């Protein structure tokens, strides 16, 4: 059983938004720390929209003629869409600073940085009718709402699971210890997600196995707690064969046997299984980290109407069902499940399951676990630590 937890303290994050601002190298020219004010009404479509997205989030039929929810949007709105994909949240944050993109699909380890840098704007959710159907447990969260202002449309959510080779493991591993403390037998064949946010996975494991460290939230680490996570990851580094950010490379590694155990996404297991790879996934007893992504609008966009239309479209039952099924995650509403047959496999709508995921959240100096007697480590400290871990 995964350990129950309380929702992240959104109010604390709101008070600490200035801490995230210190992480950004620059901000847009628009004033304030919240990207301006949300639109009060919409007008005529501008005719174009530039989308920055995770792979698989904005398919237009190019990769598969049968996978296309962009073309219907273009036909309905007259907004011609161009899509740029990214492989990591850090890449997305850097690309948004260029001002070249109107909307972005941001995970929780990017969204607060985008807000603090004024790279995205508040969103008037009353102008997006499909928001009404979005699961309540995805609304008004620390990664998409600051000081009571919404910053975008929830898209989908999922967990970072433990993948293992069924040729190597006769039974599913029950603990993340198999990639940390007990990883020696698989030296050179352990894999892990290549991002500073992966430090949270180590912290979550320590939260369960070394309670004396006092970790209450894996994204809220003081210097001592971060050091413990870094030490654990340095030990793991000796057994890592390859860190991954491109999920196609992880599929290949498990198919060839170069990797036999490590962190993964459900979509990776789906594709690997379809290709005949001897793999399966499990939820270890310590729990899981994960993501809940948000479609956000650039603070500098000149295509506000098309941007709002996209947010509403991507939350529509058919488009959201298609997009989240294709990527391999739970959708944002029960209505979306009418357009896909695998919602049960992703625990869609299961609020208790969703509450047990430690969603990616940008680390900030003010401890989001509620502590006020210490200063927590921010994302810049995590980035420096990650470079140290990888060597």
Rosetta blueprint (number, residue, H / E / L):
1 X L
2 X L
3 X L
4 X L
5 X L
6 X L
7 X L
8 X L
9 X L
10 X H
11 X H
12 X H
13 X H
14 X H
15 X H
16 X L
17 X H
18 X H
19 X H
20 X H
21 X H
22 X L
23 X L
24 X L
25 X L
26 X L
27 X L
28 X L
29 X L
30 X L
31 X L
32 X L
33 X L
34 X L
35 X L
36 X L
37 X L
38 X L
39 X L
40 X L
41 X L
42 X L
43 X L
44 X L
45 X L
46 X L
47 X L
48 X E
49 X E
50 X E
51 X E
52 X E
53 X E
54 X E
55 X L
56 X L
57 X L
58 X L
59 X L
60 X E
61 X L
62 X L
63 X L
64 X L
65 X L
66 X L
67 X L
68 X E
69 X L
70 X H
71 X H
72 X H
73 X H
74 X H
75 X H
76 X H
77 X H
78 X L
79 X L
80 X E
81 X E
82 X E
83 X E
84 X E
85 X E
86 X E
87 X L
88 X L
89 X H
90 X H
91 X H
92 X H
93 X H
94 X H
95 X H
96 X H
97 X L
98 X L
99 X L
100 X L
101 X L
102 X L
103 X E
104 X E
105 X E
106 X E
107 X L
108 X H
109 X H
110 X H
111 X H
112 X H
113 X H
114 X H
115 X H
116 X H
117 X L
118 X L
119 X L
120 X E
121 X E
122 X L
123 X L
124 X L
125 X H
126 X H
127 X H
128 X L
129 X H
130 X H
131 X H
132 X H
133 X H
134 X L
135 X L
136 X H
137 X H
138 X H
139 X L
140 X L
141 X L
142 X L
143 X L
144 X L
145 X E
146 X E
147 X L
148 X L
149 X E
150 X E
151 X L
152 X L
153 X E
154 X E
155 X E
156 X E
157 X E
158 X E
159 X E
160 X L
161 X E
162 X E
163 X E
164 X E
165 X E
166 X L
167 X L
168 X L
169 X L
170 X L
171 X L
172 X L
173 X L
174 X L
175 X L
176 X H
177 X H
178 X H
179 X L
180 X L
181 X L
182 X L
183 X L
184 X H
185 X H
186 X H
187 X L
188 X L
189 X L
190 X E
191 X E
192 X E
193 X E
194 X L
195 X L
196 X H
197 X H
198 X H
199 X H
200 X H
201 X H
202 X H
203 X H
204 X H
205 X H
206 X H
207 X H
208 X H
209 X H
210 X L
211 X H
212 X H
213 X H
214 X L
215 X L
216 X L
217 X L
218 X L
219 X L
220 X L
221 X L
222 X L
223 X H
224 X H
225 X H
226 X H
227 X H
228 X H
229 X H
230 X H
231 X H
232 X H
233 X H
234 X H
235 X H
236 X H
237 X H
238 X L
239 X L
240 X E
241 X E
242 X E
243 X E
244 X E
245 X L
246 X L
247 X H
248 X H
249 X H
250 X H
251 X H
252 X H
253 X H
254 X H
255 X H
256 X H
257 X L
258 X L
259 X L
260 X L
261 X E
262 X E
263 X E
264 X E
265 X L
266 X H
267 X H
268 X H
269 X H
270 X H
271 X H
272 X H
273 X H
274 X H
275 X L
276 X L
277 X L
278 X L
279 X E
280 X E
281 X E
282 X E
283 X L
284 X L
285 X L
286 X L
287 X L
288 X E
289 X E
290 X E
291 X E
292 X E
293 X E
294 X E
295 X E
296 X E
297 X E
298 X E
299 X L
300 X L
301 X L
302 X L
303 X L
304 X H
305 X H
306 X H
307 X H
308 X H
309 X H
310 X H
311 X H
312 X H
313 X H
314 X H
315 X L
316 X L
317 X H
318 X H
319 X H
320 X H
321 X H
322 X H
323 X H
324 X H
325 X H
326 X H
327 X H
328 X L
329 X L
330 X E
331 X L
332 X L
333 X L
334 X L
335 X H
336 X H
337 X H
338 X H
339 X H
340 X L
341 X L
342 X L
343 X H
344 X H
345 X H
346 X H
347 X L
348 X L
349 X L
350 X L
351 X H
352 X H
353 X H
354 X H
355 X H
356 X L
357 X E
358 X E
359 X E
360 X L
361 X L
362 X L
363 X L
364 X L
365 X L
366 X L
367 X L
368 X L
369 X L
370 X L
371 X L
372 X L
373 X L
374 X L
375 X L
376 X L
377 X L
378 X L
379 X H
380 X H
381 X H
382 X H
383 X H
384 X H
385 X H
386 X H
387 X H
388 X H
389 X H
390 X H
391 X L
